[in-house]
Amino acid sequence: TEEGLDNLDNFSTITAPFQTEIIGKSAFENVFKRDRYAEFLSFWQFNLNRGLRRIEDNAFANCTGLSQLLEFPSSTEYIGDNAFLNCSSLRGCVKLPRTIKTIGNYAFMGCQFAGELDFPANATVGDSAFSNSCFKSVVFNNGTLHLGSRIFGNNSNLKKIDMTSLTYDDVANNWTFAPDSLYTTNASTELCFVYINNYETTAKWEDLLYNKMGLPTFFKVEHPL
């Protein structure tokens, strides 16, 4: 609870107890805020230890003072709705293990992640899960995905979506998705690409990506160079 952190004025790093399996609903919601301990600290880091399986809804929501490379242990399976919502000081990269099965609605909305996102292979990803992020590229891996609405909505930096490890049938047969799953905004004049498997016809991919998944038209579907 928030009251339990009142005496942590001299600490900038907190580590979850070894083999903590679950971080509960709203456990640290609104706690790690930049203005709360401004006299002592500007930012906090929360270390996620081995054995963690679940981060429940709103666990770190509105923790604007969390600032770190967010790396989840390989045991992590579930990240709930709004788990890191509006954690606006989370920048750089986020590393998601292949064990992730669920990423909830708005889980990372408002986080300022950049660089490349290596997407989990078999997962359900909720609405606007990475909305307002700053990823420049996303790599999708072969598996079974269930994608919600506008998972990368309002990302003005996304330039590359890499699907070269997939065939058309992998996506058409093994994925389910909202009609605007890949919709995002991009005000930049730089070219944006979806790179696809070079053994498939571009026309089938274009129909799938543009018409069924809502990819914006400023993205160009291309075979890898």
C-alpha positions as CSV (number, residue, x, y, z in Angstrom):
1,T,0.0,0.0,0.0
2,E,1.0,3.6,-0.3
3,E,1.3,4.1,3.4
4,G,3.8,1.2,3.6
5,L,6.3,3.3,1.6
6,D,6.3,6.4,3.8
7,N,9.7,5.6,5.3
8,L,11.5,4.9,2.0
9,D,12.9,8.4,1.6
10,N,16.5,7.3,1.2
11,F,15.9,4.5,-1.3
12,S,15.8,4.8,-5.1
13,T,15.6,1.0,-5.8
14,I,13.1,-1.5,-4.5
15,T,13.4,-5.2,-5.1
16,A,10.4,-7.6,-4.9
17,P,11.1,-10.4,-2.4
18,F,12.7,-13.5,-4.0
19,Q,10.2,-15.7,-5.9
20,T,7.3,-13.4,-5.4
21,E,4.7,-15.0,-7.7
22,I,2.0,-12.3,-7.8
23,I,2.0,-8.5,-7.6
24,G,-1.7,-7.8,-6.7
25,K,-4.3,-5.4,-8.0
26,S,-3.4,-1.8,-7.4
27,A,-0.5,-2.9,-5.2
28,F,1.6,0.2,-6.1
29,E,-0.9,2.3,-7.9
30,N,-0.1,6.1,-7.6
31,V,2.8,5.3,-5.3
32,F,6.0,5.9,-7.2
33,K,5.3,9.4,-8.4
34,R,7.8,12.0,-9.2
35,D,6.2,14.7,-7.1
36,R,5.6,12.5,-4.0
37,Y,9.3,12.3,-2.8
38,A,10.6,15.3,-4.8
39,E,12.6,16.5,-1.9
40,F,14.6,13.3,-1.8
41,L,14.3,11.5,-5.1
42,S,13.3,12.2,-8.7
43,F,12.9,8.6,-9.9
44,W,12.5,5.0,-8.7
45,Q,13.4,1.6,-9.9
46,F,11.5,-1.6,-9.0
47,N,13.2,-4.9,-9.7
48,L,11.1,-7.8,-10.8
49,N,12.6,-11.1,-9.5
50,R,12.6,-14.7,-10.8
51,G,9.5,-16.6,-10.0
52,L,7.1,-13.7,-10.8
53,R,4.1,-15.1,-12.7
54,R,1.4,-12.4,-12.6
55,I,1.2,-8.6,-12.4
56,E,-2.4,-7.8,-11.7
57,D,-4.6,-5.0,-12.9
58,N,-3.4,-1.4,-12.1
59,A,-0.4,-2.8,-10.2
60,F,1.8,0.1,-11.1
61,A,-0.7,2.4,-12.7
62,N,0.2,6.1,-12.7
63,C,3.7,5.5,-11.2
64,T,5.2,8.4,-13.1
65,G,8.5,8.1,-11.1
66,L,9.4,4.6,-12.3
67,S,12.4,5.0,-14.6
68,Q,14.2,1.9,-15.7
69,L,14.8,-0.8,-18.4
70,L,11.7,-2.9,-17.9
71,E,12.8,-6.5,-18.1
72,F,10.4,-9.2,-17.0
73,P,11.7,-12.6,-15.7
74,S,11.2,-15.6,-17.9
75,S,8.5,-16.9,-15.5
76,T,6.1,-14.0,-16.2
77,E,2.8,-15.1,-17.8
78,Y,0.3,-12.4,-17.1
79,I,0.3,-8.6,-17.2
80,G,-3.1,-7.2,-16.3
81,D,-5.2,-4.3,-17.5
82,N,-3.6,-0.9,-16.9
83,A,-0.7,-2.6,-15.1
84,F,1.8,0.1,-16.1
85,L,-0.7,2.7,-17.4
86,N,0.7,6.2,-17.6
87,C,4.2,5.2,-16.3
88,S,5.5,8.0,-18.4
89,S,9.1,7.8,-17.2
90,L,9.5,4.2,-18.4
91,R,11.6,4.8,-21.5
92,G,14.2,2.8,-23.5
93,C,13.4,-0.8,-24.1
94,V,10.9,-3.3,-22.7
95,K,11.9,-7.0,-22.8
96,L,9.0,-9.4,-22.8
97,P,9.7,-13.1,-22.3
98,R,8.2,-15.8,-24.6
99,T,6.3,-17.1,-21.6
100,I,3.8,-14.1,-21.7
101,K,0.3,-15.3,-22.3
102,T,-1.7,-12.2,-21.6
103,I,-1.1,-8.5,-21.9
104,G,-4.2,-6.6,-20.7
105,N,-6.0,-3.6,-22.1
106,Y,-4.0,-0.4,-21.8
107,A,-1.3,-2.4,-20.0
108,F,1.6,-0.1,-21.1
109,M,-0.4,2.9,-22.5
110,G,1.5,6.1,-21.9
111,C,4.9,4.5,-21.4
112,Q,7.6,6.0,-23.5
113,F,9.3,2.9,-24.7
114,A,11.5,3.3,-27.7
115,G,13.7,1.1,-29.9
116,E,12.5,-2.4,-31.0
117,L,9.7,-4.5,-29.5
118,D,10.2,-8.3,-29.9
119,F,6.6,-9.4,-29.7
120,P,5.6,-12.5,-27.7
121,A,4.7,-15.5,-29.9
122,N,1.6,-16.9,-28.2
123,A,-0.4,-14.3,-26.4
124,T,-3.6,-12.3,-26.1
125,V,-2.9,-8.6,-26.3
126,G,-5.6,-6.2,-25.2
127,D,-6.9,-2.9,-26.6
128,S,-4.3,-0.1,-26.8
129,A,-1.8,-2.2,-24.9
130,F,1.2,-0.1,-26.2
131,S,-0.7,3.0,-27.2
132,N,1.3,6.3,-27.1
133,S,4.6,4.4,-27.0
134,C,7.7,5.4,-29.1
135,F,8.8,2.1,-30.6
136,K,10.6,2.5,-33.9
137,S,10.2,-1.2,-34.9
138,V,8.2,-4.2,-34.0
139,V,9.1,-7.9,-34.7
140,F,6.3,-10.4,-34.8
141,N,7.2,-14.1,-34.2
142,N,5.4,-17.3,-35.3
143,G,2.7,-18.4,-33.0
144,T,-0.9,-17.8,-32.0
145,L,-1.8,-14.2,-31.3
146,H,-5.1,-12.5,-30.4
147,L,-4.8,-8.8,-31.0
148,G,-7.1,-6.1,-29.6
149,S,-7.9,-2.7,-31.0
150,R,-5.2,-0.2,-31.8
151,I,-2.4,-1.9,-29.9
152,F,0.1,0.7,-31.2
153,G,-2.4,3.6,-31.4
154,N,-0.9,7.1,-31.4
155,N,2.7,5.9,-32.0
156,S,4.2,8.6,-34.2
157,N,7.7,6.9,-34.3
158,L,6.8,3.4,-35.7
159,K,8.6,2.9,-39.0
160,K,9.0,-0.9,-39.4
161,I,6.9,-4.0,-38.7
162,D,8.8,-7.1,-39.3
163,M,6.8,-10.2,-40.2
164,T,9.5,-12.0,-42.2
165,S,9.5,-15.0,-39.9
166,L,5.8,-15.6,-40.7
167,T,3.9,-17.0,-43.7
168,Y,0.6,-15.6,-44.8
169,D,-1.1,-18.7,-43.6
170,D,0.5,-18.3,-40.1
171,V,-1.3,-15.0,-39.7
172,A,-4.5,-15.8,-41.5
173,N,-5.1,-19.1,-39.7
174,N,-3.5,-18.6,-36.3
175,W,-4.2,-15.0,-35.4
176,T,-7.4,-13.3,-34.4
177,F,-7.6,-9.6,-34.5
178,A,-9.7,-6.5,-34.3
179,P,-10.4,-4.6,-37.6
180,D,-8.1,-1.8,-36.4
181,S,-5.4,-3.9,-34.6
182,L,-2.5,-2.3,-36.4
183,Y,-3.9,1.2,-36.8
184,T,-1.6,3.9,-35.7
185,T,-1.0,7.6,-36.4
186,N,2.2,8.9,-37.9
187,A,2.8,12.5,-38.8
188,S,6.3,11.9,-40.1
189,T,7.1,12.0,-43.8
190,E,9.6,9.2,-43.5
191,L,8.7,5.9,-45.2
192,C,7.2,3.1,-43.1
193,F,7.4,-0.5,-44.1
194,V,5.9,-3.9,-43.2
195,Y,8.5,-6.5,-44.3
196,I,6.8,-9.8,-45.2
197,N,7.9,-13.4,-46.1
198,N,9.3,-13.3,-49.6
199,Y,7.7,-16.5,-50.7
200,E,4.2,-15.1,-50.5
201,T,2.3,-12.9,-52.9
202,T,2.1,-9.3,-51.8
203,A,-1.5,-8.9,-52.8
204,K,-2.7,-11.4,-50.1
205,W,-0.7,-9.7,-47.5
206,E,-2.0,-6.3,-48.4
207,D,-5.6,-7.4,-48.2
208,L,-5.0,-8.9,-44.8
209,L,-3.0,-6.0,-43.3
210,Y,-4.8,-3.0,-44.8
211,N,-8.4,-4.3,-45.0
212,K,-8.6,-6.7,-42.1
213,M,-6.1,-5.4,-39.5
214,G,-6.3,-1.6,-40.2
215,L,-2.8,-0.9,-41.2
216,P,-2.6,2.7,-42.2
217,T,-1.8,3.4,-45.9
218,F,1.4,5.3,-45.2
219,F,3.0,1.8,-44.4
220,K,4.3,0.1,-47.5
221,V,4.2,-3.7,-47.7
222,E,7.6,-5.0,-49.0
223,H,9.6,-8.1,-49.3
224,P,12.8,-8.0,-47.3
225,L,15.8,-6.5,-49.0
